[in-house]
């Protein structure tokens, strides 16, 4: 029974990441703007060098160190697993799609962005259900909330502002897509989380340790 659950967790984790990174790349290629975090990654890649996926891993490492200093705890380096898989996935999808998927009309760009946001929500819900590895950004939000005594929304807003400022500094892709990602990312994720949890309760997929209410749309 446990072996079956472990296999299901790993399967959902990898499939979720596979979909998540595909959705992220669709938002990047839409050329309408990405999430604040992804805009920073793209900006760093263009201005400094290295691939977008490489910056995903490097920024995650920096956040893990910051989390450790703020919380005065040992670094949660297991969070690098998610960052590594996400980084590799982003680079792979960019390699496969960036030459063939170049929408030119606003309508096709918007469609590409919309599909990307939906796939991101689905992928995030699937791999969060696996509850396998901590997400450094989510951990940072919790730490800021605890240290400030404010709400999680306050902590998330602070992180959004920091990432947006840094993305603007490196000329990252900020636009209408950024606004839509910030406004719609959470509701889309919650919708798919409800669907996944409903499937688990009906036995359609094996029940796993209930995931925390996280939002990986930054």
Secondary structure, DSSP 4 states (H G I P E B T S, - for coil): -HHHHHHHHHHHHHHHHHHHHHHHHHHHHHTS---HHHHHHHHHHHHT-S-HHHHHHHHHHHHHHHHHHHHTS---TTHHHHHHHHHHHHHHHHHHHTTT----SHHHHHHHHHHHHHHHHHHHHHHHHHT-S--HHHHHHHHHHHHHT--HHHHHHHHHHHHHHHHHHTT---SHHHHHHHHHHHHHHHHHHHHHHHHHHTTSS---SPPP------
